[in-house]
Amino acid sequence: MNIFEQNDRTPEFWDGQGCALCENEKYAEALTAFDKALAINPNYCQGWNNRGNAFCGMKRYAEALFSYDQAVAIKPDYHQAWFNRGLLLAEMQAYGNAIESYERAIAINPDPRYIHAREKIWLNKKLHTTVEA
């Protein structure tokens, strides 16, 4: 058995393939790769997170949210999945839920990107309220 044959039996291999496809905006093909990763290991939280990213790229938000929820259910301290969940919810204008997801991400890892994304919601809400008044 060669190295390639061994590698294509790991979730990491298929996750990497899916991420490369996402970078080229080939989201449907990426989903197939992420599904192969998850068929090998249904508890591979990175696969769930990246599957959510592919669904976001396709604007299939309910399926993306489900995937992010699976990732954080498997690994509650997976801050990147919490952050991605927050980005999705902000895109859906579910600001309260987005803030909650950002707060979870920040509590685990106070990354400046996470903090900035949370603050952006407050700013957008304030601007939106000012425009309506």
N, C-alpha and C positions, 0 to 999 in steps of 0.2 A: 504494500500500500504506500503510495507516495504522500508527501506532505499535504498537497492540495486535497486529496481524498480524506485525510484525517481532519483537516481544518473545516471542511464543509459539513462536518457533523457536530459542530459546536454552535451555540447560539451567538457567540461573539463574531464568528465568521459572517453569519447571515445578517446580524445587526450592522456590521461594517459595510456589507454590500448595500443594505437599505439606506444607510446614511449617505453613501456615495451617490446613490440614485436620487435621494432627496436634494443633494447639492446641485444636481442637474435638472431639478424640477420634474423628475420622472416618478411622481408620487404613487401611481397605481402599481408600478413595478416595485417600488420600495415597500409598499404594503405586503406584497407577496414575500419579499425577503424577510420582513419583520415577522410575518406569520410563520415562516419556516423556523425562525429563531425561537418563537414561542411554542411551536410544536415540539421542539427538542426540549425546551424547559419553560413550562407555563409560568414559572415564578421568576423569570428573567426580567427584572423591573426595567432595565434599560431598554429592552425591546418594547415594552409597553409604552414607555415614555416616547421613544422615537416613532413608534406607530402613531401616537397622538400627534406628533409633529407632521407626519405625512398626511394625516387626515386634515390637519389645519391647512396645509398647503392646498388641499382640495376643497377647502371651505366646508367640510363635513364635520361641523362643530360638535354635534351630539356624540358622534363616534370618537372624536378626539377627546372630549371630556371623559367618556367612559374609559378610554385607554389611560389617561392621566390618573383617573381614580384607581384603576387597577394597579398602576405603578406605586402609588402612595399607600395603597392597602397592603401591598407586599412589603414595602420598605417605607414606613412612616417618616423616616428621617431623610428621605431622598429629596433634598432641597431643589434640585434642578426640575424635578417633576412638579413640585409645588409652584415653582416660578412659572413654568410653562402653563400650568393650569391657570395661574393668575393672568398671564398674558391673554389666554383664550377667553377667560371670563370678561376681561376688560374690553376685548374686541367685540364681545357679545353685549356690552354695556351693562353687565351684571356687576356693577362696581363694588357693592358691598361684599359679594362673594370673592371678587378678585382681590380686594384688600385682605380678606381673611387668608387667602392662599399665599399672598406675598408675606403676610405676617408669619405664617408657618415657615416659609423659606428663610426669612430673615432670622427667626429664632434659632434655626439650625446653622445657618451660615450668613452672617451679616454682609453679604456681597454688596458693594456699592450699586451694582446694576439693579439688584432687587429693591434696594431702598429708593433709588431714583424712580423705578417703575411705580412703586407705591405712592410716592410724592406726586408723580405725574397725574394720578387719578384725582388727588385732592385739588390740584391746580385746574384740571379740566372741569371738575364739578364746580369750582368757584367761578371759572370763566363762563360756564354754561348758565349758572345762576345769575351772574351779572348781565349777560346778554338778554335773558328773559325779563329782567326787571325793568 
